[in-house]
Amino acid sequence: MHPLYAQVDRDACIACGLCQMLAPELFDYDANGIASYTPDQNTGSISLTPAQAILFKKAFSRCPTGAIQHSDQPFEPKEKPRR
């Protein structure tokens, strides 16, 4: 099995709740209901275990906006906005 990394595009999330309902071990919400991938604080830097991958694929396939993303390599760190 190839490594699988996950991340939520929080700008694309519409807070529908499907990912957390389908994979509560992997997704959680902020005060506004926007999802994030919890095992690595939404950084996409730690590969999923085989058990996590099964749950992840269920949530990924049902996300109505495509906010849940995956890759076979770690995601690049996102730059923090300048102030």
C-alpha positions as CSV (number, residue, x, y, z in Angstrom):
1,M,0.0,0.0,0.0
2,H,1.3,3.4,-0.9
3,P,1.4,6.1,1.7
4,L,-1.6,8.4,1.9
5,Y,-1.6,11.9,3.4
6,A,-4.7,14.0,4.1
7,Q,-5.6,17.6,4.5
8,V,-8.8,19.7,4.4
9,D,-8.9,22.9,2.3
10,R,-10.6,24.9,5.0
11,D,-11.5,27.7,2.5
12,A,-13.5,25.1,0.4
13,C,-15.3,23.5,3.5
14,I,-19.0,24.3,3.8
15,A,-19.4,22.8,7.3
16,C,-21.8,20.1,6.2
17,G,-20.6,17.7,8.8
18,L,-20.3,14.6,6.6
19,C,-16.6,14.0,7.1
20,Q,-16.9,14.0,10.9
21,M,-20.0,11.8,10.8
22,L,-18.3,9.3,8.6
23,A,-14.8,9.4,10.2
24,P,-15.0,11.0,13.6
25,E,-11.6,9.8,14.5
26,L,-10.1,11.8,11.7
27,F,-12.0,15.1,11.4
28,D,-13.1,17.7,13.8
29,Y,-14.6,21.3,13.6
30,D,-13.7,24.7,14.8
31,A,-16.3,27.1,16.4
32,N,-17.5,28.0,12.9
33,G,-18.1,24.4,11.9
34,I,-15.1,24.3,9.4
35,A,-13.5,20.9,9.3
36,S,-9.8,20.0,9.8
37,Y,-7.9,16.7,9.6
38,T,-7.0,16.1,13.3
39,P,-4.2,13.4,13.3
40,D,-1.6,15.9,12.1
41,Q,-3.4,19.2,12.9
42,N,-4.4,19.5,9.2
43,T,-0.8,19.8,8.0
44,G,-0.9,16.7,5.7
45,S,2.5,15.7,7.0
46,I,1.8,12.3,8.6
47,S,0.8,9.3,6.5
48,L,-2.5,7.5,7.4
49,T,-2.4,4.0,8.9
50,P,-4.3,1.4,6.9
51,A,-7.2,1.6,9.3
52,Q,-7.3,5.4,9.0
53,A,-7.2,5.1,5.2
54,I,-10.4,3.1,5.1
55,L,-12.3,5.7,7.1
56,F,-10.7,8.5,5.2
57,K,-11.7,7.2,1.8
58,K,-15.4,7.1,3.0
59,A,-15.3,10.7,4.0
60,F,-13.2,11.8,0.9
61,S,-15.7,10.2,-1.5
62,R,-18.7,12.0,0.1
63,C,-17.3,15.5,0.5
64,P,-19.6,17.7,-1.6
65,T,-17.0,20.4,-2.3
66,G,-13.8,18.4,-2.6
67,A,-12.4,20.2,0.4
68,I,-10.9,16.9,1.7
69,Q,-7.7,16.4,-0.2
70,H,-5.2,13.5,-0.4
71,S,-1.7,12.9,-1.8
72,D,0.9,10.1,-1.9
73,Q,3.4,12.6,-0.5
74,P,3.3,15.0,2.4
75,F,1.7,18.4,1.6
76,E,3.9,21.4,1.4
77,P,3.7,23.7,4.5
78,K,1.3,26.6,3.9
79,E,2.8,30.0,4.4
80,K,1.2,32.0,7.1
81,P,-0.2,35.4,6.0
82,R,2.0,38.4,6.6
83,R,0.7,41.0,9.0
